[in-house]
């Protein structure tokens, strides 16, 4: 009884990524070769717990478990979860036959399952039949309108079919329900940017920054959109976001340093054209040349250090 309770507690305990990586390293080194099913099951549970996608090791671990469930000592419900993992990993490693065979078994057990329908749609996507996949996802969403994973797969299918406008509409609709999905806002920002809809892209990047304000490259990517827009106020705003990216990255973000220097040059040129001696920032306090010249100086130092390192390595 005590062992049973301990096992139950252990299976529900949150594992760390380090534990997962250690387990994966063991399996790759000798666990798969020795068909260590207990470790395979443990690893697959960790993968499911952390919601990760690691195709090759998952494919190998799930294949061993699914092919010998009795020896692996997995309950039926757990077996079906591992079969789902196997189906997805099979697509990732380009083994469509294993994926389809696994889906066929799951469909027999769960004839009306939306999760199995989603797997069928993913299989269609992998075969380039994106329009058929969209039809499959639409049928699922008609019954379960807030199925998050299916909504995201539908967006991916639209992108795969080259229907960018429909993909943007679908992703916008998804974000109406799941507003806290930062990666979705990031994806939508990039899609708007590719279509030249910069104002919409700026709005999306602002949502990303509101959720993850301390990540420097979010600030830099918003700055890049603002700089591309090109208006005087846009360039001023871009300069501030570039400066924030430089500050947060401890001046290691080269693209942000370049952006800061470009904004400075653009604003100084604008000021000279107007006959001004010195252009100030939006607050009217710090000379525009200060940050830009500092960024340019850091870039020169980086290239000088890189050149010296290259000569040393070449001499060795």
Secondary structure, DSSP 8 states (H G I E B T S, - for coil): -HHHHHHHHHHHS---HHHHHHHHHHIIIIITTTT-HHHHHHHHHHHHHHT---HHHHHHHHHHHHHTHHHHT--HHHHHHHHHHHHHHHHHTT-HHHHHHHHHHHHHH-TT-HHHHHHHHHHHHHTT-HHHHHHHHHHHHHH-TT-HHHHHHHHHHHHHTT-HHHHHHHHHHHHHH-TT-HHHHHHHHHHHHHTT-HHHHHHHHHHHHHH-TT-HHHHHHHHHHHHHH--HHHHHHHHHHHHHHHHHTTT--HHHHHHHHHHHHHHHHHHHHTT-S--B-TTS-SBHHHHHHHHHHHHHHHHHHHHHHHHHHHH-
